């Protein structure tokens, strides 16, 4: 009997509690944070999202170093049009345009309600309409990140010849010698060290190149008494090719290609023109110096151009300025992003383009708070 009475009491309590909860009228309102001085008991801070563009640029630095015997390439090897000077050339090899969202510091709001159960509020985050304030924020990124350039400073040409550059020569010189009562010229042998001329060294290296080619031909044609086979033959042939390439570079020079990565970030909404177009110089580019800061006029401008497609203009009638301090009961503010065409231009030539969703180009509209409740 006591057990049945206890169960009846519990059921009655649950029924009364449910009836009481059904009687609660949920009231929710959003106010811009600048107009809120005393938040109510149950409050939650949130912010609208804004879009930041990230432009990643890959640039190739092509470094050319002339060979020490470049002026004799055509005379001794018959090779023309070899590099006659050291040179550095830059090329933009790849560009990608991405975007990410972060909290907009100009659109923080305080959500006030008379009930602590506001968990459904976070459902809108998955759609990108509302970004909670407790989400990780990225810092404001202005300007560019320019890594240091990798210049080649080590000696590039060290194996100049298999012969010494200084040789001992015996020369006959005339020396005046006194004999009896007269002075006569007497030939005398004299040894001295002589540095070879540049042309003589170039001729020696050219002879060495032809000798390597001749020995390789004899090896492959079977003219040698000892013919290696299998792996040994591959190793010898590859070594002949390596030596020939190394000695040829003394005439033709060497070319190196170094890849560099640059990252630039820009938040739209800073330089918008009347026609909805936004333009900014992201960086400058020089064929000889590479990526340069935007204020370095020695390079040509690489600009970022955004064209707002204004697809949300039809929402003008229902949009409102949420920072006016007006508290609208039963209303939340959210933003519908707009679409923008993004182009990265090298002067008048487009080098990359895509369409992105830009939150700050869209309209801030009102959402009924009742939509959040189940």
C-alpha positions in Angstrom: 0.0 0.0 0.0 2.8 2.4 0.9 4.6 1.5 -2.3 1.5 2.4 -4.4 1.1 5.7 -2.6 4.8 6.6 -3.2 4.4 5.9 -6.9 1.3 8.1 -7.1 3.2 11.0 -5.5 6.0 10.7 -8.0 3.7 10.7 -10.9 1.8 13.7 -9.6 5.0 15.6 -9.1 6.2 14.9 -12.7 2.8 15.9 -14.1 2.9 19.2 -12.1 6.5 19.9 -13.3 5.6 19.3 -16.9 2.6 21.4 -16.7 4.6 24.2 -15.1 7.3 24.0 -17.7 4.7 24.2 -20.5 3.5 27.4 -18.9 6.9 29.1 -19.3 7.0 31.6 -22.2 10.4 31.6 -23.7 11.6 35.1 -24.5 14.9 35.7 -26.4 16.4 38.9 -27.7 19.7 39.9 -29.3 21.5 43.2 -28.7 24.8 44.5 -30.1 27.5 44.2 -27.5 28.3 47.9 -27.6 24.7 48.7 -26.4 24.7 46.2 -23.6 25.9 47.2 -20.1 24.0 44.9 -17.7 23.4 41.4 -19.2 20.5 39.5 -17.9 20.8 36.3 -15.9 20.8 33.9 -18.9 23.0 35.3 -21.6 25.2 34.0 -24.4 27.7 35.9 -26.6 27.9 35.1 -30.2 29.3 36.8 -33.3 28.6 36.8 -37.0 31.3 35.4 -39.3 33.5 37.3 -41.7 35.6 35.9 -44.6 39.3 36.2 -45.1 41.0 35.2 -48.3 44.3 33.4 -48.4 46.4 33.5 -51.6 49.2 31.0 -51.8 51.9 31.7 -54.4 54.6 29.3 -55.6 57.5 31.1 -57.4 60.5 29.6 -59.2 63.8 31.3 -58.9 66.0 30.3 -61.9 69.7 31.1 -61.3 72.1 31.0 -64.2 75.9 31.0 -63.7 78.2 31.3 -66.7 81.0 28.9 -67.1 84.7 30.1 -66.7 85.4 29.1 -70.3 82.2 30.3 -71.9 83.9 32.5 -74.5 85.7 29.4 -76.0 82.6 27.2 -76.2 82.1 27.7 -79.9 85.8 27.6 -80.8 86.6 24.3 -79.2 83.3 22.5 -78.9 81.1 24.2 -81.6 78.5 25.2 -79.0 76.9 28.6 -79.5 74.5 30.7 -77.5 75.9 29.8 -74.1 75.2 32.2 -71.1 77.6 35.0 -71.2 76.7 36.5 -67.8 75.2 35.5 -64.5 71.5 36.0 -64.3 68.5 35.4 -62.0 65.0 35.0 -63.3 61.7 34.6 -61.4 58.5 33.0 -62.5 55.2 32.5 -60.8 54.5 28.8 -61.2 51.3 28.2 -59.2 48.6 30.2 -57.4 45.7 29.0 -55.2 43.0 31.1 -53.6 41.3 29.8 -50.5 39.1 31.3 -47.8 38.3 30.7 -44.2 35.9 32.2 -41.6 36.6 34.0 -38.4 34.6 36.0 -35.9 33.8 39.5 -37.0 34.7 41.9 -34.1 32.2 44.5 -35.4 29.3 42.1 -35.0 29.4 40.7 -31.5 25.9 40.2 -29.9 24.5 39.4 -26.5 21.7 36.8 -26.6 19.4 37.3 -23.6 16.8 34.8 -22.6 14.6 34.0 -19.6 15.5 30.3 -19.8 18.8 28.6 -19.5 18.0 26.0 -22.2 19.5 27.7 -25.3 21.5 24.7 -26.7 19.6 24.7 -30.0 21.3 28.1 -30.8 24.4 26.3 -31.9 22.6 24.5 -34.8 23.1 27.5 -37.0 26.9 27.3 -36.8 27.0 24.3 -39.2 25.2 26.4 -41.8 27.7 29.3 -41.4 25.1 31.8 -40.4 26.2 32.4 -36.8 29.7 31.8 -35.4 29.9 31.3 -31.6 32.3 33.5 -29.7 34.0 30.5 -28.1 35.2 29.2 -31.4 38.9 29.5 -32.0 39.6 32.9 -33.6 42.4 33.6 -36.0 44.4 36.8 -35.5 44.1 39.7 -37.9 46.6 39.1 -40.7 47.7 42.1 -42.7 50.3 42.2 -45.4 52.4 39.3 -46.6 54.8 36.7 -45.5 58.0 36.8 -47.6 60.6 34.1 -46.9 64.3 34.8 -47.3 65.8 34.1 -50.7 68.2 31.3 -51.1 71.2 32.6 -53.1 74.0 30.3 -54.3 77.3 31.4 -52.7 79.4 28.2 -52.8 82.0 27.8 -55.6 80.2 26.2 -58.5 83.1 25.3 -60.7 85.9 23.5 -58.8 86.9 20.6 -61.2 88.4 22.9 -63.8 90.8 20.3 -65.3 92.8 17.2 -64.6 96.0 19.0 -65.5 97.8 21.5 -63.2 97.2 25.2 -63.9 100.9 26.0 -63.1 103.7 24.3 -65.0 107.5 24.4 -64.9 109.1 25.7 -68.1 112.7 25.8 -69.1 113.7 28.9 -71.0 116.9 30.1 -72.6 117.8 33.5 -71.6 120.9 35.5 -72.6 123.1 36.7 -69.9 126.0 39.1 -70.3 129.3 37.6 -69.1 132.7 39.2 -69.0 135.5 37.2 -70.7 139.0 38.5 -70.5 138.7 42.1 -71.6 135.3 41.8 -73.3 131.6 41.3 -72.5 129.7 38.6 -74.4 126.1 37.2 -74.3 126.0 33.7 -73.1 122.8 31.5 -73.3 121.7 30.2 -69.9 118.9 27.7 -69.2 116.4 29.0 -66.6 113.4 27.1 -65.0 110.4 29.1 -63.9 106.8 28.5 -62.9 104.2 29.7 -65.5 100.5 30.0 -65.1 98.6 28.7 -68.1 96.4 31.1 -70.0 92.6 30.8 -69.9 92.5 29.7 -73.5 95.1 27.0 -72.9 93.1 25.7 -70.0 89.9 25.7 -72.0 91.7 23.8 -74.8 92.8 21.1 -72.3 89.3 20.7 -71.0 87.9 20.4 -74.5 90.4 17.7 -75.3 89.4 15.9 -72.1 85.7 16.0 -73.2 86.5 14.5 -76.5 88.7 11.8 -74.9 85.8 10.9 -72.6 83.4 10.6 -75.5 85.9 8.5 -77.4 86.5 6.1 -74.5 82.7 5.8 -74.0 82.2 5.0 -77.6 85.0 2.3 -77.5 83.4 0.8 -74.4 80.0 0.6 -75.9 81.2 -0.7 -79.3 83.4 -3.4 -77.7 86.8 -2.1 -78.9 88.3 -2.5 -75.5 90.1 -5.7 -74.5 88.1 -5.8 -71.2 84.4 -5.5 -71.6 82.4 -5.1 -68.4 78.9 -6.4 -68.2 75.8 -6.1 -66.0 75.8 -3.5 -63.3 79.5 -2.6 -63.9 78.7 -1.4 -67.4 75.9 0.8 -66.2 78.1 2.4 -63.5 80.9 3.1 -65.9 78.6 4.6 -68.6 76.9 6.8 -66.0 80.2 8.0 -64.6 81.4 8.9 -68.1 78.2 10.9 -68.6 78.6 12.6 -65.2 82.1 13.7 -66.0 81.2 14.9 -69.4 78.4 17.0 -68.0 80.6 18.5 -65.3 83.3 19.5 -67.8 80.8 20.8 -70.3 79.3 23.1 -67.7 82.7 24.9 -67.7 81.7 26.1 -71.1 77.9 26.1 -71.0 77.4 27.2 -67.4 75.0 25.9 -64.7 71.3 26.5 -64.1 69.6 26.1 -60.7 65.9 26.2 -60.0 64.7 27.0 -56.4 61.0 26.8 -55.4 59.7 29.4 -53.0 56.3 29.6 -51.3 54.6 32.8 -50.3 51.3 33.4 -48.4 49.1 36.5 -48.5 45.9 37.2 -46.6 43.3 39.8 -47.2 40.0 40.5 -45.5 37.4 41.9 -48.0 35.4 45.0 -47.2 38.2 47.5 -46.9 38.4 49.1 -50.4 34.9 48.6 -51.8 34.0 50.9 -54.7 30.5 52.1 -55.6 30.0 49.4 -58.2 30.7 46.7 -55.7 34.2 46.0 -57.0 37.1 45.9 -54.5 40.7 46.3 -55.6 44.0 46.0 -53.7 47.6 45.5 -54.5 48.5 42.2 -52.8 52.2 42.3 -53.7 54.6 43.3 -56.5 56.6 41.1 -58.8 59.9 41.6 -60.6 61.3 39.2 -63.1 64.8 39.7 -61.6 63.9 40.2 -57.9 60.9 38.0 -57.5 58.1 38.7 -54.9 58.3 42.2 -53.4 56.2 44.2 -50.8 53.2 46.2 -52.1 55.1 49.5 -51.6 58.2 48.5 -53.6 57.6 50.2 -57.0 60.5 48.4 -58.6 58.1 45.6 -59.4 54.8 45.5 -61.3 51.6 45.3 -59.2 49.9 41.9 -58.6 46.4 42.9 -57.6 43.5 41.1 -56.1 40.1 42.1 -57.5 36.8 41.1 -56.1 33.4 41.7 -57.8 30.4 41.4 -55.5 27.6 39.6 -57.4 25.1 41.3 -55.0 22.8 38.2 -54.9 21.5 39.3 -51.5 20.3 42.8 -52.6 16.7 41.6 -52.7 16.9 41.2 -48.9 17.4 45.0 -48.5 13.9 45.4 -47.1 14.3 43.0 -44.3 17.8 43.8 -43.4 18.6 46.2 -40.6 21.6 47.8 -38.9 22.0 45.7 -35.7 24.5 48.2 -34.2 21.9 50.9 -33.7 21.3 49.8 -30.1 17.8 48.7 -30.7 16.7 45.6 -28.8 14.2 43.7 -30.8 12.5 41.1 -28.6 12.2 37.7 -30.1 14.8 38.4 -32.8 18.3 37.1 -33.6 20.7 38.7 -36.1 22.4 36.6 -38.7 24.1 37.2 -42.0 23.5 35.6 -45.4 26.8 35.6 -47.3 27.0 36.8 -50.9 29.1 35.5 -53.8 32.1 37.3 -55.1 34.2 36.6 -58.2 37.9 36.8 -57.2 40.7 37.4 -59.7 44.4 37.7 -59.1 45.9 39.9 -61.9 49.4 40.5 -63.1 48.7 44.0 -64.4 45.9 43.3 -66.9 46.5 39.5 -67.2 44.5 37.2 -65.0 46.7 34.5 -63.5 44.1 32.9 -61.2 40.4 33.2 -60.5 37.5 31.6 -58.6 34.2 32.4 -56.9 34.0 32.4 -53.1 31.3 33.1 -50.5 32.1 36.4 -48.7 30.1 36.8 -45.5 30.7 40.6 -45.1 29.3 41.2 -48.6 25.9 39.8 -47.6 23.0 41.3 -45.7 22.4 41.1 -41.9 18.8 40.1 -41.4 16.6 39.0 -38.5 15.7 35.5 -37.5 12.8 34.8 -35.2 14.0 33.4 -31.9 11.2 30.9 -31.9 12.9 29.1 -34.7 15.5 27.9 -32.2 13.2 26.1 -29.9 12.0 22.5 -30.4 
